[in-house]
Amino acid sequence: MSENRKRKKQARRGAAFLLLVVVVLMVVVEATRTMLVGEFSLRKSEVQRTRVRTMIAAIDAVSMLQKETIELPLDEANQERIVVTSDGDQRVIARWMRGDHVVDQITRQQPVSESENDTTK
């Protein structure tokens, strides 16, 4: 009888250990997944910030030109470019294009120049 009890205790210890290993494995897998999702999210937001800064710089660079539409090439192999369009309402729209697809865009108001201020007074 005592041997039966020892076997049951050993079987319980083995099952408990196996359960502990499975739980630890699940925690490690979930922690790894969380870290990967966080890293991808961080990289995606950094790409977005860089894209917006580039489009703002493009608007600032072409703000003095008196053209309605200006196309600035970025990567010709991927057909990436920034198209800066100025409309008559003092708005400037910068579009990040990949082929014919708009990847991102921003709209900014153009500041009124001092010469325009003098004529409106």
Disulfide bonds with the S-S distance in Angstrom:
none
